[in-house]
Amino acid sequence: MEERVLNSEEFKKLTLKEAIQFAKSDDSGALVKSALEVIEKEDKILNAFISVNKQAPSGVPIGIKDNINVQGIETTCASKILKGYVATYDATVVKKLKENGFSVVGKTNLDEFAMGASTEYSAFGPTRNPHDTERVAGGSSGGSAAAVASGEVVAALGSDTGGSIRQPAAFCGVVGFKPSYGLVSRYGLVAFASSLDQIGPITKTVEDSAILMNIIAGKDEKDSTTVDRKIDFTQFIGKELPKMKIAVAKQSFNEGVEEGVKEKVNEFIKFVDSLGHSVDIVDLDEIKYSVATYYIIAPAEVSSNLSRFDGVKYGLRVSAEGLREMYEKTRGMGFGDEVKRRILIGTFTLSAAYYDAYFEKAQKVRRKISMKLNNVFERYDFIVTPTSPIVAFKIGSVSDPLVYYMMDIFTIPANLAGLPAISIPFGKVEHLPVGIQIMGPRFSDAKVLGFADYIERHLKEKGA
């Protein structure tokens, strides 16, 4: 059979659903060829990929964040310390994708070890935003978001510890979904903060995210935190929904949220109201503690998880006279500043003298935040906020780590409580995309995706 040829512009417009249909017609080799051609052209500027798999087999081309193992391809976590480490096995999600006709065309750029909100903290340089190449793509899954937004791939996987799928999706004007904790195996994901990390999809449409979730979700004997829940993530896709009750967080209008973003939240409220759903402004005062809580718990888990990178087993090793000096030199030269900062914070808060004052207290506050969100879900179907308080900022314009950390204020609560949350594009402020976040109760993933799809479809009908 003669292979159909897709030109670059046709390929860039394909949704995942369309690509899967295309691949069924024995033209899957054309999809990978087109993806590699677009990457070759676009990535010189965007820097969305750390490595490109030019030997990718036929299939539906997908990008995988470079902290998820793909057998035979280098896994760097965008860090010097993993230089030369080639994965010896596939992560469970990658294995499932390959079994379902997907082809990994490359590993996408990220903040080193997924620690950051801009993909500026990468040993391979920053990823640029396809909407404005002077600006960041968001983080830490910035490479995955930019790759999907620019049309280099039809979909990508990211990891989300405090908003790392949703925030770059918002900055790049695509869909980013963080599933309920435990629905997707973390086996083969390089651990950052194990009680918060979750792998999820970045796609062009909500339906595409639901399709990917049906493939990657499921109980895995190699990850004891996975749960056995049979969910059809596409069950509400394309459906008209009954009247929903939506709580919009009062904090969406706080100081620190850009005026343009506040306007988009107001537009969203009017839009949902016009579709016949009830919307209330609800005070979620507890979320002001979420950033502080997260930045005690996450670094504590980082301190423990990253102790394995010592120059002995794999990756970078800096020669020295003694073992201790080799550890110090390897870790000193191998890790970037932000990773070192979080390891030190975590080691400090876990130390005997400070464990009760910091780590234990943070765990109690985490429980209170979860309880508050669950209380709201007793009365409402969804909680809505902007995904990020700001739009994409210029590369190099933010240097204060605390300013960075506050960008996660709306996304962190879903990770602390293990809830599903999605970011969908909702217009632009000037030329820059704005994302709206929809969060639901634990394991209501199909309903969250269904409502997001419903909003997306009605926006298209209104030509928005």
C-alpha positions as CSV (number, residue, x, y, z in Angstrom):
1,M,0.0,0.0,0.0
2,E,1.3,3.4,-0.9
3,E,2.0,5.6,2.1
4,R,0.0,8.8,2.4
5,V,2.0,11.9,2.8
6,L,1.1,14.5,5.4
7,N,2.5,18.0,5.0
8,S,3.8,19.8,8.1
9,E,0.8,22.1,8.4
10,E,-1.7,19.2,8.1
11,F,0.2,17.2,10.8
12,K,0.4,20.2,13.2
13,K,-3.4,20.5,13.2
14,L,-4.1,16.8,13.9
15,T,-5.7,15.9,17.2
16,L,-4.8,12.7,18.9
17,K,-8.2,11.2,18.0
18,E,-7.6,12.0,14.4
19,A,-4.0,10.7,14.5
20,I,-5.2,7.3,15.9
21,Q,-7.7,7.1,13.1
22,F,-5.0,8.0,10.5
23,A,-2.7,5.3,12.0
24,K,-5.4,2.6,11.6
25,S,-5.3,3.2,7.8
26,D,-1.7,1.8,7.6
27,D,-0.3,5.3,7.4
28,S,1.3,5.4,10.8
29,G,4.8,5.7,9.4
30,A,3.8,9.0,7.8
31,L,2.8,10.3,11.2
32,V,6.2,9.7,12.8
33,K,8.0,11.0,9.6
34,S,5.9,14.2,9.8
35,A,6.5,14.6,13.6
36,L,10.3,14.3,13.1
37,E,10.2,16.9,10.2
38,V,8.2,19.4,12.4
39,I,10.6,18.8,15.3
40,E,13.6,19.4,13.0
41,K,12.1,22.7,11.9
42,E,10.5,24.1,15.1
43,D,12.8,22.8,17.8
44,K,15.8,24.9,16.9
45,I,14.0,27.8,18.4
46,L,11.6,26.2,21.0
47,N,14.0,23.7,22.6
48,A,11.1,21.5,23.6
49,F,13.1,18.3,23.2
50,I,16.2,17.1,25.0
51,S,16.6,14.1,22.7
52,V,14.9,13.1,19.5
53,N,14.4,9.4,18.6
54,K,15.1,9.4,14.8
55,Q,14.7,5.7,14.8
56,A,11.2,5.9,16.2
57,P,9.0,3.0,14.8
58,S,5.7,3.7,13.0
59,G,2.9,4.7,15.3
60,V,1.2,7.7,16.8
61,P,4.0,10.1,17.7
62,I,4.1,11.1,21.3
63,G,6.6,13.1,23.5
64,I,7.6,11.8,26.9
65,K,8.9,14.1,29.6
66,D,12.5,13.3,30.3
67,N,12.0,12.1,33.8
68,I,10.0,9.0,32.6
69,N,12.1,6.0,31.4
70,V,12.0,4.9,27.8
71,Q,14.1,1.8,27.2
72,G,17.2,2.4,25.2
73,I,16.9,6.2,25.3
74,E,18.8,8.5,27.7
75,T,16.9,9.7,30.8
76,T,18.5,12.9,32.0
77,C,15.8,14.7,34.2
78,A,17.4,17.8,32.6
79,S,20.3,17.3,35.0
80,K,24.1,17.0,34.6
81,I,24.1,14.3,37.3
82,L,22.4,11.8,35.0
83,K,24.7,12.3,32.1
84,G,25.0,9.2,30.0
85,Y,22.3,7.2,31.8
86,V,20.4,5.1,29.3
87,A,17.1,3.6,30.6
88,T,17.2,-0.2,30.8
89,Y,13.4,-0.5,30.9
90,D,10.1,1.2,30.0
91,A,8.0,3.0,32.5
92,T,4.6,1.3,32.9
93,V,2.9,4.2,31.1
94,V,5.4,4.0,28.2
95,K,4.9,0.2,28.0
96,K,1.1,0.7,27.7
97,L,1.5,3.4,25.1
98,K,3.7,1.2,22.9
99,E,1.2,-1.7,23.3
100,N,-1.5,0.7,22.0
101,G,0.3,1.8,18.8
102,F,2.2,4.9,20.1
103,S,5.8,5.8,19.1
104,V,8.1,7.8,21.3
105,V,9.7,10.4,19.0
106,G,11.6,12.2,21.8
107,K,12.1,13.1,25.4
108,T,10.9,16.6,26.4
109,N,12.7,19.3,28.3
110,L,11.8,20.1,31.9
111,D,13.0,22.0,35.0
112,E,15.8,19.8,36.5
113,F,14.3,16.9,38.3
114,A,10.9,18.5,37.7
115,M,11.6,21.3,40.2
116,G,10.5,24.6,38.8
117,A,7.7,26.5,37.1
118,S,9.3,27.7,33.9
119,T,11.6,25.1,32.4
120,E,14.4,27.7,32.9
121,Y,16.1,25.3,35.4
122,S,17.2,22.8,32.8
123,A,20.8,21.9,32.2
124,F,19.8,22.0,28.5
125,G,18.6,25.6,28.4
126,P,15.0,26.9,28.6
127,T,12.1,25.9,26.5
128,R,10.4,28.8,24.7
129,N,6.7,29.5,24.5
130,P,5.3,28.9,21.0
131,H,3.0,31.9,21.4
132,D,5.9,34.2,22.2
133,T,9.4,32.8,22.0
134,E,10.7,35.5,24.4
135,R,8.6,34.0,27.1
136,V,8.7,30.8,29.2
137,A,6.6,27.7,28.4
138,G,5.9,27.1,32.1
139,G,7.1,24.2,34.1
140,S,8.2,21.8,35.0
141,S,6.6,20.0,32.0
142,G,7.3,23.0,29.7
143,G,8.9,20.9,26.9
144,S,5.8,18.6,26.7
145,A,3.4,21.6,26.7
146,A,5.4,23.5,24.0
147,A,5.8,20.4,21.9
148,V,2.0,19.9,21.8
149,A,1.1,23.6,21.4
150,S,3.5,24.0,18.4
151,G,2.3,20.8,16.7
152,E,5.6,18.9,17.0
153,V,3.6,16.0,18.5
154,V,-0.1,15.2,18.8
155,A,0.2,14.6,22.5
156,A,2.7,14.3,25.3
157,L,3.1,13.0,28.9
158,G,4.2,15.1,31.8
159,S,4.4,14.7,35.5
160,D,2.6,16.8,38.0
161,T,3.9,17.3,41.6
162,G,2.5,20.8,42.3
163,G,1.0,21.9,39.0
164,S,3.8,20.8,36.6
165,I,1.3,19.6,33.9
166,R,-1.4,22.2,34.4
167,Q,0.6,25.4,34.6
168,P,2.7,24.9,31.4
169,A,-0.5,23.8,29.6
170,A,-2.1,27.1,30.7
171,F,0.9,29.1,29.5
172,C,1.0,27.3,26.1
173,G,-2.8,27.3,25.5
174,V,-3.3,23.5,25.6
175,V,-5.1,21.0,27.9
176,G,-3.2,19.5,30.9
177,F,-4.8,16.9,33.2
178,K,-3.6,15.7,36.6
179,P,-5.4,12.5,37.5
180,S,-6.4,11.4,41.0
181,Y,-3.4,10.1,42.9
182,G,-3.0,6.4,42.4
183,L,-4.8,6.1,39.1
184,V,-1.6,6.1,37.0
185,S,1.5,4.0,37.8
186,R,4.6,5.9,38.8
187,Y,6.8,2.9,38.0
188,G,9.6,4.3,35.8
189,L,9.0,7.9,36.8
190,V,12.1,9.3,38.5
191,A,10.8,10.2,41.9
192,F,10.6,13.8,43.0
193,A,8.1,13.8,45.9
194,S,6.5,10.4,45.9
195,S,3.3,11.3,47.8
196,L,2.5,14.1,45.3
197,D,3.9,13.0,41.9
198,Q,1.4,11.9,39.2
199,I,1.9,11.3,35.5
200,G,-0.7,12.7,33.2
201,P,-1.5,13.9,29.6
202,I,-0.9,17.2,27.8
203,T,-3.1,17.4,24.6
204,K,-4.8,19.7,22.2
205,T,-8.3,18.7,23.3
206,V,-10.0,17.4,26.5
207,E,-11.2,14.3,24.6
208,D,-7.6,13.5,23.7
209,S,-6.7,13.6,27.4
210,A,-9.5,11.2,28.2
211,I,-8.4,8.9,25.4
212,L,-4.8,8.9,26.8
213,M,-6.1,8.3,30.3
214,N,-8.0,5.2,29.2
215,I,-4.6,3.8,28.0
216,I,-2.2,4.8,30.8
217,A,-4.4,4.4,33.9
218,G,-4.7,1.2,35.9
219,K,-3.5,-0.8,38.9
220,D,0.2,-1.8,38.6
221,E,1.8,-4.5,40.8
222,K,5.1,-2.5,40.4
223,D,3.6,0.5,42.1
224,S,2.0,-0.2,45.4
225,T,0.3,3.3,45.5
226,T,-1.9,2.5,42.5
227,V,-5.5,1.7,43.1
228,D,-7.8,-0.8,41.3
229,R,-10.5,1.5,39.9
230,K,-12.2,0.7,36.6
231,I,-13.0,4.1,35.1
232,D,-14.0,4.9,31.6
233,F,-12.5,8.4,31.2
234,T,-14.4,9.1,28.0
235,Q,-17.8,8.2,29.4
236,F,-19.0,11.9,29.6
237,I,-17.1,13.1,26.5
238,G,-19.5,14.7,24.0
239,K,-22.4,14.5,26.4
240,E,-24.7,17.3,27.5
241,L,-24.5,17.6,31.2
242,P,-27.2,18.1,33.9
243,K,-27.1,21.3,36.0
244,M,-23.8,21.5,37.9
245,K,-22.9,23.4,41.0
246,I,-19.6,25.2,40.7
247,A,-17.6,26.9,43.4
248,V,-15.2,29.6,42.2
249,A,-12.5,30.3,44.8
250,K,-12.7,33.8,46.1
251,Q,-8.9,33.7,46.1
252,S,-9.1,33.9,42.3
253,F,-9.5,37.6,42.7
254,N,-6.8,38.2,45.3
255,E,-3.9,40.7,45.0
256,G,-1.2,38.9,43.1
257,V,-3.6,37.6,40.4
258,E,-3.1,39.7,37.3
259,E,-6.0,41.8,36.2
260,G,-6.3,40.1,32.8
261,V,-6.5,36.7,34.5
262,K,-9.2,38.0,36.9
263,E,-11.2,39.2,33.9
264,K,-11.0,35.8,32.3
265,V,-12.3,34.2,35.6
266,N,-15.2,36.6,35.5
267,E,-15.9,35.7,31.8
268,F,-15.8,32.0,32.8
269,I,-18.4,32.6,35.5
270,K,-20.7,34.5,33.1
271,F,-20.2,31.8,30.4
272,V,-21.0,28.9,32.7
273,D,-24.0,30.8,34.2
274,S,-25.3,31.4,30.6
275,L,-25.2,27.6,30.1
276,G,-27.6,27.1,33.0
277,H,-25.2,26.0,35.8
278,S,-25.1,27.6,39.2
279,V,-21.9,29.4,40.3
280,D,-21.0,30.6,43.8
281,I,-18.0,32.5,45.0
282,V,-16.6,30.4,47.9
283,D,-13.9,31.4,50.3
284,L,-11.1,28.8,50.4
285,D,-9.0,30.6,52.9
286,E,-7.0,27.5,53.7
287,I,-5.3,27.5,50.3
288,K,-3.1,30.4,51.4
289,Y,-1.2,27.7,53.5
290,S,-0.8,25.3,50.6
291,V,2.4,26.8,49.2
292,A,4.2,26.8,52.6
293,T,2.9,23.3,53.3
294,Y,4.0,22.0,49.9
295,Y,7.5,23.5,50.2
296,I,8.1,21.7,53.4
297,I,6.7,18.3,52.3
298,A,8.0,18.2,48.8
299,P,11.7,19.1,49.6
300,A,11.6,16.6,52.5
301,E,10.7,13.8,50.0
302,V,13.3,15.3,47.6
303,S,16.0,15.0,50.2
304,S,15.3,11.3,50.6
305,N,14.6,10.5,46.9
306,L,17.6,12.2,45.5
307,S,20.1,10.7,47.9
308,R,20.5,7.8,45.3
309,F,22.3,10.1,42.9
310,D,25.8,9.7,44.4
311,G,28.1,9.0,41.5
312,V,28.4,5.3,42.5
313,K,25.6,3.5,40.6
314,Y,24.9,5.5,37.5
315,G,25.3,8.9,35.8
316,L,28.0,11.5,36.5
317,R,31.0,10.6,38.7
318,V,33.6,13.2,39.5
319,S,37.0,11.6,40.5
320,A,38.3,12.3,44.0
321,E,40.7,10.7,46.5
322,G,38.1,9.4,49.0
323,L,34.5,8.2,48.8
324,R,33.0,11.2,50.8
325,E,34.9,13.7,48.6
326,M,33.6,11.9,45.5
327,Y,30.0,12.2,46.8
328,E,30.5,15.9,47.5
329,K,32.1,16.8,44.2
330,T,29.7,14.7,42.1
331,R,26.6,16.1,43.8
332,G,28.1,19.6,43.9
333,M,28.8,19.7,40.2
334,G,25.9,17.5,39.1
335,F,22.9,19.3,40.7
336,G,21.7,22.8,39.8
337,D,21.0,25.5,42.3
338,E,17.3,24.9,42.6
339,V,17.7,21.2,43.2
340,K,20.4,21.9,45.8
341,R,18.1,24.5,47.5
342,R,15.3,21.9,47.9
343,I,17.6,19.1,49.1
344,L,19.0,21.5,51.8
345,I,15.5,22.7,52.8
346,G,14.3,19.1,53.0
347,T,17.3,17.8,55.0
348,F,16.8,20.7,57.4
349,T,13.1,20.1,58.0
350,L,13.7,16.3,58.5
351,S,16.5,16.8,61.0
352,A,15.8,15.6,64.5
353,A,15.7,19.2,65.9
354,Y,13.1,20.5,63.4
355,Y,11.0,17.5,62.4
356,D,8.1,18.3,64.8
357,A,8.2,22.0,64.1
358,Y,8.1,21.7,60.4
359,F,7.5,18.4,58.7
360,E,4.9,17.0,61.2
361,K,3.1,20.3,61.3
362,A,3.0,20.5,57.5
363,Q,1.4,17.0,57.3
364,K,-1.3,18.2,59.7
365,V,-2.0,21.3,57.6
366,R,-2.1,19.1,54.5
367,R,-4.8,17.0,56.1
368,K,-6.8,20.2,57.0
369,I,-6.5,21.5,53.4
370,S,-7.8,18.1,52.1
371,M,-10.7,18.2,54.6
372,K,-11.6,21.8,53.6
373,L,-11.7,20.8,49.9
374,N,-13.8,17.7,50.7
375,N,-16.2,19.8,52.6
376,V,-16.7,22.0,49.6
377,F,-17.3,19.0,47.4
378,E,-20.1,17.9,49.6
379,R,-22.0,20.9,48.3
380,Y,-20.4,21.5,44.8
381,D,-19.5,19.4,41.9
382,F,-16.3,21.3,41.0
383,I,-13.9,24.0,42.3
384,V,-12.7,26.5,39.7
385,T,-9.7,28.8,39.9
386,P,-7.3,30.3,37.3
387,T,-4.6,27.7,36.7
388,S,-1.9,30.3,37.2
389,P,-2.2,33.8,38.8
390,I,-0.2,35.2,35.9
391,V,0.3,34.6,32.1
392,A,3.7,33.4,30.7
393,F,6.5,35.8,31.8
394,K,9.7,36.7,29.9
395,I,12.6,34.3,30.1
396,G,15.1,35.6,32.8
397,S,12.7,38.1,34.3
398,V,12.0,36.3,37.6
399,S,14.9,35.5,39.9
400,D,13.4,35.3,43.4
401,P,12.6,31.7,44.2
402,L,9.6,32.8,46.5
403,V,8.0,34.6,43.5
404,Y,8.3,31.3,41.6
405,Y,6.9,29.3,44.4
406,M,3.8,31.5,44.7
407,M,2.9,30.7,41.0
408,D,1.7,27.3,42.2
409,I,-0.8,28.6,44.7
410,F,-3.9,27.4,42.7
411,T,-2.4,24.1,41.5
412,I,-0.8,22.7,44.7
413,P,-4.0,21.9,46.6
414,A,-5.0,19.2,44.1
415,N,-1.6,17.5,44.7
416,L,-1.8,17.8,48.5
417,A,-5.2,16.2,48.5
418,G,-4.7,13.7,45.6
419,L,-7.5,15.2,43.5
420,P,-8.1,15.3,39.8
421,A,-7.7,18.7,38.2
422,I,-7.5,19.9,34.6
423,S,-6.4,23.1,32.9
424,I,-8.2,24.2,29.8
425,P,-7.5,27.2,27.6
426,F,-9.9,30.1,28.1
427,G,-9.0,32.9,25.8
428,K,-6.0,35.2,25.9
429,V,-4.7,38.3,27.6
430,E,-3.3,40.2,24.7
431,H,-1.5,37.4,22.8
432,L,-0.9,35.1,25.7
433,P,-3.1,32.1,26.7
434,V,-5.0,31.9,30.0
435,G,-5.9,28.6,31.6
436,I,-8.9,27.8,33.8
437,Q,-8.5,25.0,36.3
438,I,-11.4,22.7,37.1
439,M,-10.9,20.4,40.2
440,G,-13.1,17.6,41.4
441,P,-13.4,15.1,44.3
442,R,-11.0,12.2,44.3
443,F,-11.7,9.6,41.5
444,S,-14.2,11.9,39.8
445,D,-11.8,12.1,36.9
446,A,-14.3,11.1,34.2
447,K,-16.7,13.8,35.4
448,V,-14.0,16.5,35.5
449,L,-12.9,15.6,32.0
450,G,-16.6,15.5,30.9
451,F,-17.3,19.0,32.2
452,A,-14.1,20.4,30.7
453,D,-15.0,18.8,27.4
454,Y,-18.5,20.3,27.7
455,I,-17.0,23.8,28.3
456,E,-14.6,23.3,25.4
457,R,-17.4,22.3,23.0
458,H,-19.7,25.2,23.9
459,L,-16.7,27.7,23.6
460,K,-16.2,26.4,20.0
461,E,-19.9,26.8,19.2
462,K,-19.7,30.4,20.3
463,G,-16.6,30.8,18.3
464,A,-14.5,31.7,21.3
